[in-house]
Amino acid sequence: MGHATHFNPGAFTPESTYDMIRKYKITNLAAAPTAYRLLKANDHVLPAGENLGLRVASSAGEPLNPEVVSWIKNRHYCPVTDHYGQTETGMTCCNFNALEHPERQGSMGYSSPGHRVVALNEKNEEVGEGEVGQIAVDVKASPLFHFDGYTWGEKDPFVNGYYLTGDMAICHGDGSYSFSGRDDDIISTAGYRVGPADVESTLLEHAAVAESGVVAKPDEKRGSIIKAYVVIKGDQQPASDQALREELQELVRRRLSTHAFPREIEFVEELPKTPSGKIQRFVLRNRAQEEPAS
């Protein structure tokens, strides 16, 4: 299409990101949600009022929380949209902003052309509006779907004509979906199923929080409890850790529900991430499993 593309192979920092945008006059920025969260947490790096000239920003790999969406719009004067795909499939859900359709902040959007994406319950039945299910591709109704299976037969992801992704999403009933998290990230606690992304997004609403990772920690009474690993902004050190813990717990209770608040909160210097910037929750899960009961 005659457009140059650029890739930053170095470790992410807000400074290097902004330097690259300025140097190459980037107008379309694609990054993981963690990168956007770190840009927001280090807002002081960008001089007040500077317009980098971004036309649009896009995100994939994790849920895009509303706080970050609003910050990018106000600070970088452009929209940021989510989309969804896998290494196996390419992008199967997008937001088509040139077309007329309801815009849902932070949603991964609608099925890409040539694909029919659905969400399935535990019986592999398509879920209805407001329900959470596993993201799947209706293979027969998706002429551009090209994945035939894993080379060595490591696993069989096909069931009843659907390709199962292992990811969870909320169905909006109009063909659009919002990413919820990996199926193995969902926390079962005292009979409730809680998506870690919802808790993480709520924790980010607090002015002192730069990042958060939420996982299940084994518990004899409840099966699991919700544990949050939280990174505090460098310029927002609290008067006491305990006071901040209680503030964060109350924030989640108020925004979500009593059963969704993290019973344990540990403050850490950083979260484990993949090279592309996704939080490695399995590392945090393993860490929580090895910790003594509270």
C-alpha positions in Angstrom: 0.0 0.0 0.0 3.1 2.2 -0.1 3.3 2.8 3.7 6.5 2.2 5.6 6.3 0.1 8.8 8.6 0.2 11.7 9.4 -2.4 14.5 11.1 -1.6 17.7 13.2 -4.7 18.7 14.5 -3.1 21.9 13.2 -3.4 25.5 10.2 -1.1 26.0 10.6 2.2 27.8 8.4 5.3 27.5 11.4 7.3 26.4 12.5 5.0 23.6 8.9 4.7 22.4 8.4 8.5 22.1 11.8 9.0 20.6 10.9 6.5 17.8 7.6 8.1 17.1 9.3 11.5 16.8 12.2 10.2 14.6 10.1 8.2 12.1 6.9 10.4 12.3 4.8 7.3 13.3 1.1 8.0 12.8 -0.3 4.5 13.5 1.0 3.0 16.8 0.4 -0.6 17.7 1.4 -1.9 21.2 0.3 -4.3 23.9 -2.0 -2.9 26.6 0.9 -3.1 29.1 2.9 -0.6 27.0 0.0 1.9 27.0 -0.4 1.4 30.8 3.3 2.2 31.3 3.0 5.3 29.1 0.1 6.4 31.2 2.0 5.7 34.5 4.9 7.7 33.2 2.9 10.6 31.9 5.7 13.0 33.0 8.0 11.7 30.3 6.0 13.5 27.6 6.1 17.3 27.8 2.8 18.9 28.6 0.8 19.7 25.4 3.1 18.0 23.0 1.3 16.4 20.1 3.2 13.6 18.5 1.0 13.5 15.5 -0.6 10.0 16.0 -3.6 9.4 13.9 -4.7 6.2 15.6 -3.4 3.6 18.1 -4.3 -0.1 18.3 -3.9 -2.8 20.9 -4.1 -6.5 21.2 -3.0 -9.3 23.6 -4.9 -8.3 26.7 -8.0 -6.4 27.6 -7.8 -2.6 27.1 -9.1 -0.9 30.2 -11.2 2.3 29.9 -8.8 4.4 32.0 -6.1 3.9 29.3 -8.5 4.5 26.4 -9.5 7.9 27.9 -5.9 8.8 28.7 -4.7 8.2 25.1 -7.6 10.2 23.7 -6.9 13.2 26.0 -3.1 13.0 25.9 -2.4 11.8 22.4 -5.4 13.3 20.6 -6.3 10.0 18.9 -8.5 7.0 19.4 -7.1 3.6 20.5 -9.0 0.4 19.5 -8.6 -3.2 20.5 -8.6 -6.2 18.2 -8.2 -10.0 18.7 -6.2 -12.8 17.1 -3.8 -15.6 17.7 -0.5 -16.8 16.2 -2.5 -19.7 14.7 -5.2 -17.7 13.1 -4.2 -14.2 12.5 -6.6 -11.4 13.4 -10.1 -12.7 13.6 -11.8 -9.8 15.4 -11.4 -6.1 14.7 -13.1 -2.7 15.2 -14.1 -1.4 11.7 -14.2 2.3 12.5 -14.9 3.4 9.0 -18.1 1.5 9.0 -21.3 2.2 10.9 -21.7 0.1 14.0 -22.0 0.6 17.8 -18.6 1.5 19.3 -17.8 -0.2 22.5 -14.9 1.2 24.5 -12.2 -1.5 25.0 -14.1 -4.1 22.9 -12.2 -6.4 20.6 -14.8 -5.8 18.0 -16.5 -7.8 15.3 -15.6 -10.8 13.2 -13.0 -10.1 10.5 -14.2 -10.5 6.9 -14.2 -14.2 6.0 -14.7 -15.3 9.6 -17.5 -16.0 12.0 -16.4 -15.7 15.6 -18.7 -16.8 18.4 -18.5 -17.5 22.1 -19.3 -21.0 23.5 -20.4 -22.3 26.9 -19.1 -25.4 28.6 -21.5 -27.5 26.4 -20.0 -25.9 23.3 -23.3 -24.0 22.6 -23.2 -20.4 21.4 -23.9 -18.0 24.3 -26.3 -15.1 24.3 -26.1 -11.4 25.1 -24.3 -10.6 28.3 -22.9 -14.1 28.7 -19.3 -15.1 28.9 -18.0 -18.0 26.8 -14.9 -19.4 25.1 -14.0 -17.6 21.8 -14.3 -19.9 18.9 -14.3 -19.8 15.1 -17.2 -21.4 13.2 -15.0 -23.1 10.6 -17.7 -23.9 8.0 -18.9 -20.3 8.0 -15.4 -18.9 7.8 -14.0 -19.3 4.3 -10.8 -17.4 5.1 -10.0 -19.4 8.2 -6.7 -21.2 7.3 -5.6 -23.1 10.4 -5.7 -26.9 10.0 -4.1 -28.0 13.3 -0.8 -28.4 15.0 2.1 -30.0 13.2 2.8 -32.7 15.8 -0.8 -33.1 17.0 0.1 -31.5 20.4 -3.7 -31.0 21.0 -6.9 -31.1 19.0 -8.6 -27.6 19.2 -11.5 -28.6 17.0 -14.9 -29.5 18.5 -18.2 -29.9 16.6 -17.1 -27.7 13.7 -15.6 -25.0 15.9 -12.0 -24.0 16.4 -11.5 -23.4 20.2 -9.1 -20.6 21.1 -8.9 -21.1 24.9 -9.7 -17.5 25.4 -12.9 -16.1 27.0 -15.0 -13.2 26.0 -18.3 -11.4 26.8 -20.9 -11.6 24.1 -22.7 -8.2 23.4 -25.5 -9.8 21.2 -24.7 -7.6 18.2 -21.8 -9.6 16.8 -19.2 -7.8 18.9 -17.2 -9.2 21.9 -15.0 -8.0 24.7 -12.0 -10.1 25.7 -12.1 -11.4 29.2 -8.9 -13.5 29.5 -7.5 -16.9 29.0 -9.7 -19.7 30.2 -7.0 -20.9 32.6 -6.8 -17.4 34.0 -10.4 -17.3 35.2 -10.5 -17.5 39.0 -13.0 -19.8 40.8 -13.5 -18.5 44.4 -16.3 -19.6 46.8 -18.5 -20.7 43.9 -18.0 -17.5 41.8 -16.0 -17.2 38.6 -14.0 -14.0 38.4 -12.1 -12.6 35.4 -8.7 -11.2 36.4 -8.9 -8.5 33.8 -11.9 -6.9 35.5 -10.1 -6.7 38.8 -6.9 -5.4 37.2 -8.7 -2.7 35.3 -10.5 -1.6 38.5 -7.2 -1.4 40.4 -5.7 0.8 37.7 -8.4 3.4 38.4 -6.5 4.2 41.6 -4.0 7.1 41.1 -1.2 5.3 42.8 -1.3 2.1 40.7 0.9 1.7 37.6 0.3 -2.0 36.9 -1.5 -5.0 38.4 -1.6 -8.7 37.9 -4.4 -10.8 39.4 -4.4 -14.6 39.9 -5.9 -17.3 42.0 -4.1 -18.5 45.2 -5.1 -21.8 46.7 -7.3 -21.6 49.8 -8.7 -24.4 52.0 -12.1 -22.7 52.6 -12.8 -21.0 49.3 -10.9 -23.2 46.9 -9.0 -20.1 45.8 -8.8 -16.5 46.8 -8.0 -13.6 44.6 -4.5 -12.3 44.9 -3.2 -9.1 43.3 0.4 -8.2 42.6 0.6 -4.4 42.3 3.2 -2.0 41.0 3.1 1.5 42.5 4.0 4.6 40.5 7.3 6.0 41.5 5.9 9.3 42.5 2.9 7.9 44.4 4.4 6.1 47.4 1.6 5.7 50.0 1.9 6.7 53.7 1.5 3.0 54.5 1.2 -0.2 52.5 -1.7 -1.4 54.7 -3.7 1.8 54.2 -3.3 1.5 50.4 -4.3 -2.2 50.5 -7.5 -1.3 52.2 -8.2 1.5 49.7 -7.7 -0.8 46.8 -9.8 -3.6 48.3 -12.7 -1.1 48.9 -12.3 0.3 45.4 -12.9 -3.2 43.9 -15.8 -4.0 46.3 -17.5 -0.7 45.2 -16.8 -1.1 41.4 -17.3 -4.8 41.1 -18.7 -6.9 44.0 -17.7 -8.3 47.3 -16.7 -11.7 46.0 -14.3 -10.0 43.4 -12.1 -8.1 45.7 -8.5 -9.3 46.2 -8.1 -10.7 49.7 -4.3 -10.5 49.3 -2.4 -7.6 47.8 1.4 -7.7 47.4 3.3 -4.7 46.2 6.1 -5.6 43.8 8.7 -3.7 41.8 7.7 -5.2 38.4 5.5 -7.8 36.8 6.8 -10.7 34.7 6.1 -10.1 31.0 6.6 -11.6 27.6 8.9 -9.8 25.1 5.7 -8.3 23.5 4.6 -6.9 26.9 1.9 -9.3 28.0 1.7 -10.0 31.7 2.7 -13.6 32.3 0.0 -14.6 34.8 1.1 -18.2 34.8 4.4 -17.0 36.5 2.3 -15.2 39.1 0.0 -18.2 39.6 3.0 -20.5 40.2 4.4 -18.0 42.6 1.1 -17.7 44.5 0.8 -21.5 44.7 4.2 -21.8 46.4 3.4 -19.1 49.0 2.2 -20.1 52.5 -1.5 -19.7 53.2 -2.5 -16.3 54.7 
